Amino acid sequence: MGLWPGSRHAIAPLTLPAFVLPAAAYVPRSHFKARLGHPMLLAVMLWALAHLLVSGWLHAILLFRSFLLWALLCFRSARAREPATRRRGTARGTALSLLAWLGFAFYLHARWIGVAPFG
């Protein structure tokens, strides 16, 4: 159940950065980490928002809204505590994340979750 027909395809661009940003959190010298400060929390926010927009079920709304609120509050708190540092080197992490997203979106999501985002 989605908000509008084709919403799964429209929301897919939100999930791509949700795959790239967690890798940026753990890759040394990541430009994303230097610019954003906490890419893992931003990834959780994008992931939760995308799932909120495509699912209208009550249990999904409660779950993903909770994740979104948690990540938003943690991100605000963390950004207030510590400044980001400048670093370089993101191409490898971004490329690997893109491949992971493609594999998950087009194959594993349907097998593991039971919902084909593009099918």
N, C-alpha and C positions, 0 to 999 in steps of 0.2 A: 504494500500500500504506500503510495507516494503522494506528494502534494500536487503534482501535475503529471500528465503523461510524458514519459521521457526524462523524468527527474533524475533517474540513475545516471544517465549520460551527462546531464548538465552538472551534476555534483561531482563527477569524477575528477575534474581539475583540482578540487580541494584535497583529494586523497593523495595525489602525487607529491605535493610538498609534505604531507604527513608521513610519507616514506623517506623523503630526503632529509628532513630535519632531525630525526633520531640518529641517523648515521653521523650527521654533523656534530651532534653532541659528544660523540666518542672518537671522532677522527682528529688526530693531533693537527694543530695549525689550521683549523677550519675557519674560513672567512665568515661563514654563517654564524658560528659561535661568537666570533668577535663582534659582529654587527648586531646580533639579536640577543645575545647574552644567555638565553636558555631555550635552545631550539627544541628540546624534548617536550617542554611544556607547550610550546606553540604547536607542535605536532599533535599533541593530545587535543588541543582546542580545535584544530582543523578537522581532525578525525571525528570528534564528537559532533561538531556542527554539521558536517556532511551527513552523518547518520541521523541526526535530528531532522534534517530536511527531507530525507527520503523515507523515513518510517513514521507512521502515524499511530502505531500501537502504544498503548499506555506504558507497558513495561519497558519498551525501548526509549520512550520519552523520559521516563524517570531515570533510567540508567545513563543515557548519553547526556542529559541535562546535568546530572550529578558530576560526571567526568568533566564537562565543560566548566562548570562553576569551580570545581576543585583546581583545575589547571589555571583558570583565570586568576583566582585568589593567590595561588602559589607563584605565578608569574609576576604579579604586582608586588608581592612581598619580596621576592628574590631580586627584582630589578631595583627596588628601593635600597636593598642591603649592599649589593656589590656592583661595581662598574665592570663593563665588559673590557676584555683585553684585545689588542690587535694581533691577529695572526694571519698566516697565508697558507694556501694549499687545500683546495676543495674538490678538484676535478674527479679524482678517483672515487671519493665517497659519494659524490653526486651521481656518477655513472653507475656504480654498484646499486645505489638506491633506486635508480630508474629501472634497472633490470629486475630488481626485487618487486617493484610496484607492478611491472608488466606481468611477471609470473603470478603474483598474487591476484591481481585484478582479473586476469583472463583465464586462470586455471585453478589456483588454490582456494580462492574465496568460495567458489561453488562446491568444491570437494570438502572443505573443512567446515564452512559455515552453513552450507546448504542453500545459499542464495547466489545466483549468477548475476553480478552487477551489469554485465553487458549482454545478457541472454534472455 
